[in-house]
Amino acid sequence: MATVLDMAKVTSKGQVTVPASVRGAIGIHEGDKILFVQEDDGRVSLYGSNMQVLKAAQDAFSGAADEAGLESIDDVAALVKDFRTGSAT
């Protein structure tokens, strides 16, 4: 379910002050870049650029665990151990 965090007013110059509650929710700080992304359903989402980078990384690795045959945290730990000892292929 969607939650309304706050509301902002657009100035005559098209500027908007991002409310503190929204800045906190998406983790943006002074000097950060903000991305406005139009979703497939027409909605526009607001992301701090750092969050967008994280999302892109998550999307890039989506399915990688399945492809590697990793089914549990124990499988991941074993892979890390193998990698560290040089026995990973």
PyMOL Python script that loads the backbone (N, CA, C, O; Angstrom):
from pymol import cmd

cmd.read_pdbstr("""\
ATOM      1  N   MET A   1       0.842  -1.179   0.000  1.00  0.00           N
ATOM      2  CA  MET A   1       0.000   0.000   0.000  1.00  0.00           C
ATOM      3  C   MET A   1       0.887   1.242   0.000  1.00  0.00           C
ATOM      4  O   MET A   1       1.883   1.299   0.721  1.00  0.00           O
ATOM      5  N   ALA A   2       0.533   2.207  -0.788  1.00  0.00           N
ATOM      6  CA  ALA A   2       1.310   3.448  -0.887  1.00  0.00           C
ATOM      7  C   ALA A   2       1.082   4.314   0.345  1.00  0.00           C
ATOM      8  O   ALA A   2       0.000   4.324   0.931  1.00  0.00           O
ATOM      9  N   THR A   3       2.126   5.037   0.719  1.00  0.00           N
ATOM     10  CA  THR A   3       2.064   5.943   1.857  1.00  0.00           C
ATOM     11  C   THR A   3       2.448   7.334   1.396  1.00  0.00           C
ATOM     12  O   THR A   3       3.495   7.510   0.773  1.00  0.00           O
ATOM     13  N   VAL A   4       1.620   8.324   1.691  1.00  0.00           N
ATOM     14  CA  VAL A   4       1.945   9.712   1.371  1.00  0.00           C
ATOM     15  C   VAL A   4       2.905  10.217   2.441  1.00  0.00           C
ATOM     16  O   VAL A   4       2.584  10.199   3.629  1.00  0.00           O
ATOM     17  N   LEU A   5       4.092  10.671   2.013  1.00  0.00           N
ATOM     18  CA  LEU A   5       5.078  11.165   2.969  1.00  0.00           C
ATOM     19  C   LEU A   5       4.902  12.645   3.251  1.00  0.00           C
ATOM     20  O   LEU A   5       5.019  13.077   4.398  1.00  0.00           O
ATOM     21  N   ASP A   6       4.624  13.424   2.221  1.00  0.00           N
ATOM     22  CA  ASP A   6       4.529  14.873   2.374  1.00  0.00           C
ATOM     23  C   ASP A   6       4.042  15.464   1.070  1.00  0.00           C
ATOM     24  O   ASP A   6       3.765  14.736   0.117  1.00  0.00           O
ATOM     25  N   MET A   7       3.936  16.783   1.023  1.00  0.00           N
ATOM     26  CA  MET A   7       3.507  17.494  -0.169  1.00  0.00           C
ATOM     27  C   MET A   7       4.442  18.677  -0.368  1.00  0.00           C
ATOM     28  O   MET A   7       4.957  19.246   0.594  1.00  0.00           O
ATOM     29  N   ALA A   8       4.656  19.042  -1.633  1.00  0.00           N
ATOM     30  CA  ALA A   8       5.505  20.195  -1.940  1.00  0.00           C
ATOM     31  C   ALA A   8       4.811  21.031  -3.004  1.00  0.00           C
ATOM     32  O   ALA A   8       3.961  20.539  -3.746  1.00  0.00           O
ATOM     33  N   LYS A   9       5.185  22.288  -3.065  1.00  0.00           N
ATOM     34  CA  LYS A   9       4.598  23.234  -4.007  1.00  0.00           C
ATOM     35  C   LYS A   9       5.625  23.555  -5.093  1.00  0.00           C
ATOM     36  O   LYS A   9       6.812  23.712  -4.805  1.00  0.00           O
ATOM     37  N   VAL A  10       5.165  23.652  -6.342  1.00  0.00           N
ATOM     38  CA  VAL A  10       6.025  24.021  -7.457  1.00  0.00           C
ATOM     39  C   VAL A  10       6.013  25.540  -7.581  1.00  0.00           C
ATOM     40  O   VAL A  10       4.949  26.159  -7.611  1.00  0.00           O
ATOM     41  N   THR A  11       7.210  26.140  -7.652  1.00  0.00           N
ATOM     42  CA  THR A  11       7.300  27.592  -7.794  1.00  0.00           C
ATOM     43  C   THR A  11       7.076  27.985  -9.246  1.00  0.00           C
ATOM     44  O   THR A  11       6.976  27.125 -10.121  1.00  0.00           O
ATOM     45  N   SER A  12       6.998  29.277  -9.496  1.00  0.00           N
ATOM     46  CA  SER A  12       6.803  29.768 -10.863  1.00  0.00           C
ATOM     47  C   SER A  12       7.985  29.404 -11.765  1.00  0.00           C
ATOM     48  O   SER A  12       7.849  29.397 -12.989  1.00  0.00           O
ATOM     49  N   LYS A  13       9.130  29.104 -11.176  1.00  0.00           N
ATOM     50  CA  LYS A  13      10.310  28.695 -11.943  1.00  0.00           C
ATOM     51  C   LYS A  13      10.393  27.175 -12.107  1.00  0.00           C
ATOM     52  O   LYS A  13      11.370  26.663 -12.654  1.00  0.00           O
ATOM     53  N   GLY A  14       9.379  26.457 -11.638  1.00  0.00           N
ATOM     54  CA  GLY A  14       9.368  25.002 -11.744  1.00  0.00           C
ATOM     55  C   GLY A  14      10.185  24.299 -10.683  1.00  0.00           C
ATOM     56  O   GLY A  14      10.488  23.112 -10.808  1.00  0.00           O
ATOM     57  N   GLN A  15      10.544  25.029  -9.639  1.00  0.00           N
ATOM     58  CA  GLN A  15      11.363  24.447  -8.581  1.00  0.00           C
ATOM     59  C   GLN A  15      10.491  23.863  -7.475  1.00  0.00           C
ATOM     60  O   GLN A  15       9.390  24.340  -7.199  1.00  0.00           O
ATOM     61  N   VAL A  16      11.020  22.820  -6.856  1.00  0.00           N
ATOM     62  CA  VAL A  16      10.330  22.161  -5.745  1.00  0.00           C
ATOM     63  C   VAL A  16      11.341  21.938  -4.634  1.00  0.00           C
ATOM     64  O   VAL A  16      12.456  21.481  -4.888  1.00  0.00           O
ATOM     65  N   THR A  17      10.961  22.257  -3.409  1.00  0.00           N
ATOM     66  CA  THR A  17      11.784  21.911  -2.257  1.00  0.00           C
ATOM     67  C   THR A  17      11.366  20.523  -1.813  1.00  0.00           C
ATOM     68  O   THR A  17      10.197  20.286  -1.509  1.00  0.00           O
ATOM     69  N   VAL A  18      12.332  19.599  -1.775  1.00  0.00           N
ATOM     70  CA  VAL A  18      12.023  18.238  -1.349  1.00  0.00           C
ATOM     71  C   VAL A  18      11.899  18.246   0.172  1.00  0.00           C
ATOM     72  O   VAL A  18      12.860  18.569   0.869  1.00  0.00           O
ATOM     73  N   PRO A  19      10.724  17.893   0.689  1.00  0.00           N
ATOM     74  CA  PRO A  19      10.519  17.922   2.140  1.00  0.00           C
ATOM     75  C   PRO A  19      11.499  17.004   2.877  1.00  0.00           C
ATOM     76  O   PRO A  19      11.942  15.987   2.343  1.00  0.00           O
ATOM     77  N   ALA A  20      11.821  17.381   4.095  1.00  0.00           N
ATOM     78  CA  ALA A  20      12.772  16.616   4.911  1.00  0.00           C
ATOM     79  C   ALA A  20      12.334  15.163   5.061  1.00  0.00           C
ATOM     80  O   ALA A  20      13.174  14.263   5.048  1.00  0.00           O
ATOM     81  N   SER A  21      11.037  14.923   5.201  1.00  0.00           N
ATOM     82  CA  SER A  21      10.564  13.544   5.361  1.00  0.00           C
ATOM     83  C   SER A  21      10.871  12.702   4.125  1.00  0.00           C
ATOM     84  O   SER A  21      11.180  11.517   4.244  1.00  0.00           O
ATOM     85  N   VAL A  22      10.789  13.298   2.952  1.00  0.00           N
ATOM     86  CA  VAL A  22      11.083  12.589   1.704  1.00  0.00           C
ATOM     87  C   VAL A  22      12.592  12.408   1.557  1.00  0.00           C
ATOM     88  O   VAL A  22      13.056  11.336   1.168  1.00  0.00           O
ATOM     89  N   ARG A  23      13.360  13.462   1.872  1.00  0.00           N
ATOM     90  CA  ARG A  23      14.823  13.348   1.806  1.00  0.00           C
ATOM     91  C   ARG A  23      15.311  12.219   2.702  1.00  0.00           C
ATOM     92  O   ARG A  23      16.190  11.445   2.323  1.00  0.00           O
ATOM     93  N   GLY A  24      14.730  12.134   3.893  1.00  0.00           N
ATOM     94  CA  GLY A  24      15.114  11.060   4.816  1.00  0.00           C
ATOM     95  C   GLY A  24      14.713   9.690   4.304  1.00  0.00           C
ATOM     96  O   GLY A  24      15.466   8.727   4.443  1.00  0.00           O
ATOM     97  N   ALA A  25      13.538   9.600   3.716  1.00  0.00           N
ATOM     98  CA  ALA A  25      13.035   8.309   3.248  1.00  0.00           C
ATOM     99  C   ALA A  25      13.867   7.741   2.101  1.00  0.00           C
ATOM    100  O   ALA A  25      14.028   6.525   1.994  1.00  0.00           O
ATOM    101  N   ILE A  26      14.398   8.620   1.239  1.00  0.00           N
ATOM    102  CA  ILE A  26      15.177   8.119   0.107  1.00  0.00           C
ATOM    103  C   ILE A  26      16.672   8.345   0.276  1.00  0.00           C
ATOM    104  O   ILE A  26      17.460   8.055  -0.624  1.00  0.00           O
ATOM    105  N   GLY A  27      17.053   8.864   1.432  1.00  0.00           N
ATOM    106  CA  GLY A  27      18.466   8.992   1.769  1.00  0.00           C
ATOM    107  C   GLY A  27      19.247   9.982   0.937  1.00  0.00           C
ATOM    108  O   GLY A  27      20.382   9.712   0.545  1.00  0.00           O
ATOM    109  N   ILE A  28      18.645  11.135   0.664  1.00  0.00           N
ATOM    110  CA  ILE A  28      19.386  12.141  -0.096  1.00  0.00           C
ATOM    111  C   ILE A  28      19.846  13.258   0.823  1.00  0.00           C
ATOM    112  O   ILE A  28      19.213  13.572   1.832  1.00  0.00           O
ATOM    113  N   HIS A  29      20.974  13.847   0.437  1.00  0.00           N
ATOM    114  CA  HIS A  29      21.586  14.918   1.221  1.00  0.00           C
ATOM    115  C   HIS A  29      21.962  16.064   0.289  1.00  0.00           C
ATOM    116  O   HIS A  29      21.902  15.929  -0.933  1.00  0.00           O
ATOM    117  N   GLU A  30      22.342  17.174   0.868  1.00  0.00           N
ATOM    118  CA  GLU A  30      22.743  18.334   0.085  1.00  0.00           C
ATOM    119  C   GLU A  30      23.798  17.938  -0.951  1.00  0.00           C
ATOM    120  O   GLU A  30      24.786  17.282  -0.623  1.00  0.00           O
ATOM    121  N   GLY A  31      23.581  18.337  -2.185  1.00  0.00           N
ATOM    122  CA  GLY A  31      24.519  18.062  -3.267  1.00  0.00           C
ATOM    123  C   GLY A  31      24.256  16.768  -4.013  1.00  0.00           C
ATOM    124  O   GLY A  31      24.836  16.540  -5.075  1.00  0.00           O
ATOM    125  N   ASP A  32      23.380  15.905  -3.470  1.00  0.00           N
ATOM    126  CA  ASP A  32      23.056  14.654  -4.153  1.00  0.00           C
ATOM    127  C   ASP A  32      22.227  14.922  -5.402  1.00  0.00           C
ATOM    128  O   ASP A  32      21.564  15.954  -5.507  1.00  0.00           O
ATOM    129  N   LYS A  33      22.269  14.005  -6.332  1.00  0.00           N
ATOM    130  CA  LYS A  33      21.431  14.063  -7.523  1.00  0.00           C
ATOM    131  C   LYS A  33      20.157  13.276  -7.244  1.00  0.00           C
ATOM    132  O   LYS A  33      20.157  12.318  -6.470  1.00  0.00           O
ATOM    133  N   ILE A  34      19.075  13.695  -7.886  1.00  0.00           N
ATOM    134  CA  ILE A  34      17.783  13.017  -7.751  1.00  0.00           C
ATOM    135  C   ILE A  34      17.351  12.564  -9.135  1.00  0.00           C
ATOM    136  O   ILE A  34      17.454  13.315 -10.105  1.00  0.00           O
ATOM    137  N   LEU A  35      16.870  11.338  -9.218  1.00  0.00           N
ATOM    138  CA  LEU A  35      16.371  10.810 -10.481  1.00  0.00           C
ATOM    139  C   LEU A  35      14.853  10.754 -10.440  1.00  0.00           C
ATOM    140  O   LEU A  35      14.263  10.329  -9.447  1.00  0.00           O
ATOM    141  N   PHE A  36      14.230  11.186 -11.525  1.00  0.00           N
ATOM    142  CA  PHE A  36      12.797  11.051 -11.709  1.00  0.00           C
ATOM    143  C   PHE A  36      12.618   9.984 -12.776  1.00  0.00           C
ATOM    144  O   PHE A  36      13.046  10.167 -13.915  1.00  0.00           O
ATOM    145  N   VAL A  37      11.991   8.874 -12.419  1.00  0.00           N
ATOM    146  CA  VAL A  37      11.877   7.736 -13.325  1.00  0.00           C
ATOM    147  C   VAL A  37      10.406   7.484 -13.631  1.00  0.00           C
ATOM    148  O   VAL A  37       9.595   7.306 -12.722  1.00  0.00           O
ATOM    149  N   GLN A  38      10.065   7.468 -14.935  1.00  0.00           N
ATOM    150  CA  GLN A  38       8.693   7.150 -15.317  1.00  0.00           C
ATOM    151  C   GLN A  38       8.578   5.636 -15.423  1.00  0.00           C
ATOM    152  O   GLN A  38       9.266   5.002 -16.222  1.00  0.00           O
ATOM    153  N   GLU A  39       7.704   5.071 -14.611  1.00  0.00           N
ATOM    154  CA  GLU A  39       7.496   3.627 -14.578  1.00  0.00           C
ATOM    155  C   GLU A  39       6.649   3.207 -15.782  1.00  0.00           C
ATOM    156  O   GLU A  39       6.059   4.046 -16.462  1.00  0.00           O
ATOM    157  N   ASP A  40       6.598   1.898 -16.034  1.00  0.00           N
ATOM    158  CA  ASP A  40       5.842   1.387 -17.174  1.00  0.00           C
ATOM    159  C   ASP A  40       4.358   1.741 -17.111  1.00  0.00           C
ATOM    160  O   ASP A  40       3.703   1.887 -18.143  1.00  0.00           O
ATOM    161  N   ASP A  41       3.832   1.877 -15.889  1.00  0.00           N
ATOM    162  CA  ASP A  41       2.407   2.184 -15.741  1.00  0.00           C
ATOM    163  C   ASP A  41       2.117   3.687 -15.768  1.00  0.00           C
ATOM    164  O   ASP A  41       0.979   4.101 -15.547  1.00  0.00           O
ATOM    165  N   GLY A  42       3.155   4.515 -16.041  1.00  0.00           N
ATOM    166  CA  GLY A  42       2.962   5.960 -16.146  1.00  0.00           C
ATOM    167  C   GLY A  42       3.297   6.739 -14.893  1.00  0.00           C
ATOM    168  O   GLY A  42       3.472   7.956 -14.950  1.00  0.00           O
ATOM    169  N   ARG A  43       3.390   6.057 -13.758  1.00  0.00           N
ATOM    170  CA  ARG A  43       3.748   6.752 -12.520  1.00  0.00           C
ATOM    171  C   ARG A  43       5.179   7.247 -12.605  1.00  0.00           C
ATOM    172  O   ARG A  43       6.001   6.671 -13.319  1.00  0.00           O
ATOM    173  N   VAL A  44       5.476   8.308 -11.880  1.00  0.00           N
ATOM    174  CA  VAL A  44       6.833   8.830 -11.797  1.00  0.00           C
ATOM    175  C   VAL A  44       7.347   8.582 -10.388  1.00  0.00           C
ATOM    176  O   VAL A  44       6.702   8.954  -9.407  1.00  0.00           O
ATOM    177  N   SER A  45       8.502   7.955 -10.296  1.00  0.00           N
ATOM    178  CA  SER A  45       9.124   7.662  -9.009  1.00  0.00           C
ATOM    179  C   SER A  45      10.337   8.558  -8.827  1.00  0.00           C
ATOM    180  O   SER A  45      10.985   8.951  -9.797  1.00  0.00           O
ATOM    181  N   LEU A  46      10.633   8.873  -7.586  1.00  0.00           N
ATOM    182  CA  LEU A  46      11.748   9.732  -7.219  1.00  0.00           C
ATOM    183  C   LEU A  46      12.780   8.879  -6.496  1.00  0.00           C
ATOM    184  O   LEU A  46      12.459   8.196  -5.523  1.00  0.00           O
ATOM    185  N   TYR A  47      14.017   8.919  -6.974  1.00  0.00           N
ATOM    186  CA  TYR A  47      15.086   8.138  -6.363  1.00  0.00           C
ATOM    187  C   TYR A  47      16.287   9.030  -6.098  1.00  0.00           C
ATOM    188  O   TYR A  47      16.600   9.916  -6.894  1.00  0.00           O
ATOM    189  N   GLY A  48      16.956   8.795  -4.980  1.00  0.00           N
ATOM    190  CA  GLY A  48      18.278   9.363  -4.811  1.00  0.00           C
ATOM    191  C   GLY A  48      19.189   8.594  -5.761  1.00  0.00           C
ATOM    192  O   GLY A  48      19.004   7.389  -5.930  1.00  0.00           O
ATOM    193  N   SER A  49      20.148   9.237  -6.376  1.00  0.00           N
ATOM    194  CA  SER A  49      20.973   8.549  -7.365  1.00  0.00           C
ATOM    195  C   SER A  49      21.699   7.364  -6.758  1.00  0.00           C
ATOM    196  O   SER A  49      21.937   6.377  -7.454  1.00  0.00           O
ATOM    197  N   ASN A  50      22.060   7.428  -5.478  1.00  0.00           N
ATOM    198  CA  ASN A  50      22.724   6.300  -4.829  1.00  0.00           C
ATOM    199  C   ASN A  50      21.806   5.084  -4.792  1.00  0.00           C
ATOM    200  O   ASN A  50      22.263   3.961  -5.006  1.00  0.00           O
ATOM    201  N   MET A  51      20.531   5.289  -4.527  1.00  0.00           N
ATOM    202  CA  MET A  51      19.579   4.187  -4.496  1.00  0.00           C
ATOM    203  C   MET A  51      19.388   3.608  -5.891  1.00  0.00           C
ATOM    204  O   MET A  51      19.205   2.400  -6.037  1.00  0.00           O
ATOM    205  N   GLN A  52      19.429   4.451  -6.915  1.00  0.00           N
ATOM    206  CA  GLN A  52      19.272   3.967  -8.276  1.00  0.00           C
ATOM    207  C   GLN A  52      20.455   3.092  -8.668  1.00  0.00           C
ATOM    208  O   GLN A  52      20.285   2.086  -9.356  1.00  0.00           O
ATOM    209  N   VAL A  53      21.648   3.471  -8.235  1.00  0.00           N
ATOM    210  CA  VAL A  53      22.829   2.653  -8.519  1.00  0.00           C
ATOM    211  C   VAL A  53      22.685   1.295  -7.844  1.00  0.00           C
ATOM    212  O   VAL A  53      22.985   0.267  -8.452  1.00  0.00           O
ATOM    213  N   LEU A  54      22.226   1.282  -6.588  1.00  0.00           N
ATOM    214  CA  LEU A  54      22.009   0.027  -5.877  1.00  0.00           C
ATOM    215  C   LEU A  54      20.975  -0.824  -6.602  1.00  0.00           C
ATOM    216  O   LEU A  54      21.174  -2.027  -6.770  1.00  0.00           O
ATOM    217  N   LYS A  55      19.874  -0.216  -7.033  1.00  0.00           N
ATOM    218  CA  LYS A  55      18.831  -0.948  -7.744  1.00  0.00           C
ATOM    219  C   LYS A  55      19.371  -1.526  -9.048  1.00  0.00           C
ATOM    220  O   LYS A  55      19.067  -2.669  -9.391  1.00  0.00           O
ATOM    221  N   ALA A  56      20.156  -0.759  -9.767  1.00  0.00           N
ATOM    222  CA  ALA A  56      20.740  -1.245 -11.016  1.00  0.00           C
ATOM    223  C   ALA A  56      21.648  -2.440 -10.751  1.00  0.00           C
ATOM    224  O   ALA A  56      21.647  -3.404 -11.516  1.00  0.00           O
ATOM    225  N   ALA A  57      22.422  -2.381  -9.669  1.00  0.00           N
ATOM    226  CA  ALA A  57      23.291  -3.505  -9.317  1.00  0.00           C
ATOM    227  C   ALA A  57      22.463  -4.735  -8.956  1.00  0.00           C
ATOM    228  O   ALA A  57      22.790  -5.850  -9.362  1.00  0.00           O
ATOM    229  N   GLN A  58      21.393  -4.531  -8.194  1.00  0.00           N
ATOM    230  CA  GLN A  58      20.520  -5.651  -7.838  1.00  0.00           C
ATOM    231  C   GLN A  58      19.908  -6.272  -9.088  1.00  0.00           C
ATOM    232  O   GLN A  58      19.858  -7.495  -9.217  1.00  0.00           O
ATOM    233  N   ASP A  59      19.445  -5.430 -10.010  1.00  0.00           N
ATOM    234  CA  ASP A  59      18.860  -5.931 -11.250  1.00  0.00           C
ATOM    235  C   ASP A  59      19.891  -6.710 -12.070  1.00  0.00           C
ATOM    236  O   ASP A  59      19.577  -7.743 -12.661  1.00  0.00           O
ATOM    237  N   ALA A  60      21.130  -6.199 -12.098  1.00  0.00           N
ATOM    238  CA  ALA A  60      22.183  -6.852 -12.869  1.00  0.00           C
ATOM    239  C   ALA A  60      22.503  -8.246 -12.323  1.00  0.00           C
ATOM    240  O   ALA A  60      22.840  -9.152 -13.084  1.00  0.00           O
ATOM    241  N   PHE A  61      22.395  -8.412 -11.006  1.00  0.00           N
ATOM    242  CA  PHE A  61      22.715  -9.693 -10.396  1.00  0.00           C
ATOM    243  C   PHE A  61      21.485 -10.579 -10.198  1.00  0.00           C
ATOM    244  O   PHE A  61      21.596 -11.687  -9.671  1.00  0.00           O
ATOM    245  N   SER A  62      20.326 -10.101 -10.612  1.00  0.00           N
ATOM    246  CA  SER A  62      19.097 -10.869 -10.453  1.00  0.00           C
ATOM    247  C   SER A  62      19.237 -12.222 -11.154  1.00  0.00           C
ATOM    248  O   SER A  62      19.574 -12.285 -12.337  1.00  0.00           O
ATOM    249  N   GLY A  63      18.981 -13.281 -10.429  1.00  0.00           N
ATOM    250  CA  GLY A  63      19.052 -14.631 -10.988  1.00  0.00           C
ATOM    251  C   GLY A  63      20.433 -15.250 -10.927  1.00  0.00           C
ATOM    252  O   GLY A  63      20.583 -16.436 -11.222  1.00  0.00           O
ATOM    253  N   ALA A  64      21.457 -14.479 -10.549  1.00  0.00           N
ATOM    254  CA  ALA A  64      22.818 -15.000 -10.529  1.00  0.00           C
ATOM    255  C   ALA A  64      22.976 -16.139  -9.514  1.00  0.00           C
ATOM    256  O   ALA A  64      23.696 -17.104  -9.771  1.00  0.00           O
ATOM    257  N   ALA A  65      22.309 -16.029  -8.374  1.00  0.00           N
ATOM    258  CA  ALA A  65      22.412 -17.088  -7.361  1.00  0.00           C
ATOM    259  C   ALA A  65      21.830 -18.390  -7.894  1.00  0.00           C
ATOM    260  O   ALA A  65      22.406 -19.460  -7.694  1.00  0.00           O
ATOM    261  N   ASP A  66      20.687 -18.303  -8.575  1.00  0.00           N
ATOM    262  CA  ASP A  66      20.084 -19.506  -9.156  1.00  0.00           C
ATOM    263  C   ASP A  66      21.004 -20.119 -10.200  1.00  0.00           C
ATOM    264  O   ASP A  66      21.194 -21.335 -10.234  1.00  0.00           O
ATOM    265  N   GLU A  67      21.578 -19.268 -11.054  1.00  0.00           N
ATOM    266  CA  GLU A  67      22.480 -19.757 -12.097  1.00  0.00           C
ATOM    267  C   GLU A  67      23.713 -20.435 -11.500  1.00  0.00           C
ATOM    268  O   GLU A  67      24.241 -21.387 -12.075  1.00  0.00           O
ATOM    269  N   ALA A  68      24.166 -19.946 -10.356  1.00  0.00           N
ATOM    270  CA  ALA A  68      25.347 -20.523  -9.704  1.00  0.00           C
ATOM    271  C   ALA A  68      24.988 -21.716  -8.825  1.00  0.00           C
ATOM    272  O   ALA A  68      25.876 -22.348  -8.254  1.00  0.00           O
ATOM    273  N   GLY A  69      23.699 -22.033  -8.709  1.00  0.00           N
ATOM    274  CA  GLY A  69      23.268 -23.157  -7.894  1.00  0.00           C
ATOM    275  C   GLY A  69      23.280 -22.882  -6.404  1.00  0.00           C
ATOM    276  O   GLY A  69      23.342 -23.808  -5.595  1.00  0.00           O
ATOM    277  N   LEU A  70      23.221 -21.595  -6.037  1.00  0.00           N
ATOM    278  CA  LEU A  70      23.227 -21.226  -4.617  1.00  0.00           C
ATOM    279  C   LEU A  70      21.792 -21.207  -4.104  1.00  0.00           C
ATOM    280  O   LEU A  70      20.957 -20.436  -4.576  1.00  0.00           O
ATOM    281  N   GLU A  71      21.527 -22.066  -3.133  1.00  0.00           N
ATOM    282  CA  GLU A  71      20.163 -22.182  -2.617  1.00  0.00           C
ATOM    283  C   GLU A  71      20.020 -21.727  -1.172  1.00  0.00           C
ATOM    284  O   GLU A  71      18.905 -21.518  -0.696  1.00  0.00           O
ATOM    285  N   SER A  72      21.140 -21.571  -0.469  1.00  0.00           N
ATOM    286  CA  SER A  72      21.070 -21.199   0.946  1.00  0.00           C
ATOM    287  C   SER A  72      22.279 -20.351   1.315  1.00  0.00           C
ATOM    288  O   SER A  72      23.225 -20.217   0.539  1.00  0.00           O
ATOM    289  N   ILE A  73      22.229 -19.787   2.504  1.00  0.00           N
ATOM    290  CA  ILE A  73      23.359 -19.003   3.002  1.00  0.00           C
ATOM    291  C   ILE A  73      24.581 -19.894   3.184  1.00  0.00           C
ATOM    292  O   ILE A  73      25.714 -19.429   3.055  1.00  0.00           O
ATOM    293  N   ASP A  74      24.358 -21.173   3.484  1.00  0.00           N
ATOM    294  CA  ASP A  74      25.472 -22.113   3.613  1.00  0.00           C
ATOM    295  C   ASP A  74      26.180 -22.300   2.273  1.00  0.00           C
ATOM    296  O   ASP A  74      27.404 -22.426   2.228  1.00  0.00           O
ATOM    297  N   ASP A  75      25.406 -22.320   1.175  1.00  0.00           N
ATOM    298  CA  ASP A  75      25.999 -22.425  -0.159  1.00  0.00           C
ATOM    299  C   ASP A  75      26.864 -21.205  -0.458  1.00  0.00           C
ATOM    300  O   ASP A  75      27.943 -21.332  -1.036  1.00  0.00           O
ATOM    301  N   VAL A  76      26.394 -20.029  -0.066  1.00  0.00           N
ATOM    302  CA  VAL A  76      27.158 -18.799  -0.278  1.00  0.00           C
ATOM    303  C   VAL A  76      28.444 -18.838   0.544  1.00  0.00           C
ATOM    304  O   VAL A  76      29.514 -18.499   0.040  1.00  0.00           O
ATOM    305  N   ALA A  77      28.341 -19.250   1.801  1.00  0.00           N
ATOM    306  CA  ALA A  77      29.520 -19.342   2.669  1.00  0.00           C
ATOM    307  C   ALA A  77      30.541 -20.320   2.087  1.00  0.00           C
ATOM    308  O   ALA A  77      31.742 -20.053   2.118  1.00  0.00           O
ATOM    309  N   ALA A  78      30.074 -21.445   1.560  1.00  0.00           N
ATOM    310  CA  ALA A  78      30.979 -22.430   0.969  1.00  0.00           C
ATOM    311  C   ALA A  78      31.660 -21.855  -0.275  1.00  0.00           C
ATOM    312  O   ALA A  78      32.849 -22.088  -0.492  1.00  0.00           O
ATOM    313  N   LEU A  79      30.921 -21.110  -1.084  1.00  0.00           N
ATOM    314  CA  LEU A  79      31.492 -20.492  -2.277  1.00  0.00           C
ATOM    315  C   LEU A  79      32.570 -19.487  -1.897  1.00  0.00           C
ATOM    316  O   LEU A  79      33.635 -19.451  -2.513  1.00  0.00           O
ATOM    317  N   VAL A  80      32.296 -18.669  -0.879  1.00  0.00           N
ATOM    318  CA  VAL A  80      33.282 -17.685  -0.416  1.00  0.00           C
ATOM    319  C   VAL A  80      34.526 -18.408   0.097  1.00  0.00           C
ATOM    320  O   VAL A  80      35.648 -18.003  -0.204  1.00  0.00           O
ATOM    321  N   LYS A  81      34.328 -19.474   0.870  1.00  0.00           N
ATOM    322  CA  LYS A  81      35.465 -20.241   1.402  1.00  0.00           C
ATOM    323  C   LYS A  81      36.294 -20.829   0.256  1.00  0.00           C
ATOM    324  O   LYS A  81      37.522 -20.747   0.263  1.00  0.00           O
ATOM    325  N   ASP A  82      35.606 -21.424  -0.732  1.00  0.00           N
ATOM    326  CA  ASP A  82      36.306 -21.975  -1.885  1.00  0.00           C
ATOM    327  C   ASP A  82      37.084 -20.894  -2.634  1.00  0.00           C
ATOM    328  O   ASP A  82      38.216 -21.117  -3.063  1.00  0.00           O
ATOM    329  N   PHE A  83      36.479 -19.745  -2.783  1.00  0.00           N
ATOM    330  CA  PHE A  83      37.140 -18.645  -3.491  1.00  0.00           C
ATOM    331  C   PHE A  83      38.393 -18.210  -2.747  1.00  0.00           C
ATOM    332  O   PHE A  83      39.441 -17.982  -3.351  1.00  0.00           O
ATOM    333  N   ARG A  84      38.274 -18.098  -1.428  1.00  0.00           N
ATOM    334  CA  ARG A  84      39.416 -17.646  -0.616  1.00  0.00           C
ATOM    335  C   ARG A  84      40.570 -18.658  -0.625  1.00  0.00           C
ATOM    336  O   ARG A  84      41.738 -18.275  -0.556  1.00  0.00           O
ATOM    337  N   THR A  85      40.238 -19.928  -0.708  1.00  0.00           N
ATOM    338  CA  THR A  85      41.294 -20.958  -0.725  1.00  0.00           C
ATOM    339  C   THR A  85      41.795 -21.246  -2.127  1.00  0.00           C
ATOM    340  O   THR A  85      42.751 -22.001  -2.305  1.00  0.00           O
ATOM    341  N   GLY A  86      41.160 -20.655  -3.119  1.00  0.00           N
ATOM    342  CA  GLY A  86      41.585 -20.831  -4.501  1.00  0.00           C
ATOM    343  C   GLY A  86      41.039 -22.068  -5.162  1.00  0.00           C
ATOM    344  O   GLY A  86      41.483 -22.435  -6.250  1.00  0.00           O
ATOM    345  N   SER A  87      40.073 -22.729  -4.524  1.00  0.00           N
ATOM    346  CA  SER A  87      39.523 -23.942  -5.127  1.00  0.00           C
ATOM    347  C   SER A  87      38.229 -23.706  -5.883  1.00  0.00           C
ATOM    348  O   SER A  87      37.626 -24.657  -6.378  1.00  0.00           O
ATOM    349  N   ALA A  88      37.783 -22.443  -5.984  1.00  0.00           N
ATOM    350  CA  ALA A  88      36.569 -22.125  -6.745  1.00  0.00           C
ATOM    351  C   ALA A  88      36.881 -22.162  -8.219  1.00  0.00           C
ATOM    352  O   ALA A  88      37.968 -21.773  -8.645  1.00  0.00           O
ATOM    353  N   THR A  89      35.920 -22.632  -9.002  1.00  0.00           N
ATOM    354  CA  THR A  89      36.120 -22.676 -10.451  1.00  0.00           C
ATOM    355  C   THR A  89      35.407 -21.555 -11.135  1.00  0.00           C
ATOM    356  O   THR A  89      35.468 -21.440 -12.359  1.00  0.00           O
TER     357      THR A  89
END
""", "prot")
cmd.dss("prot")
cmd.show_as("cartoon", "prot")
cmd.util.cbc("prot")
cmd.orient("prot")
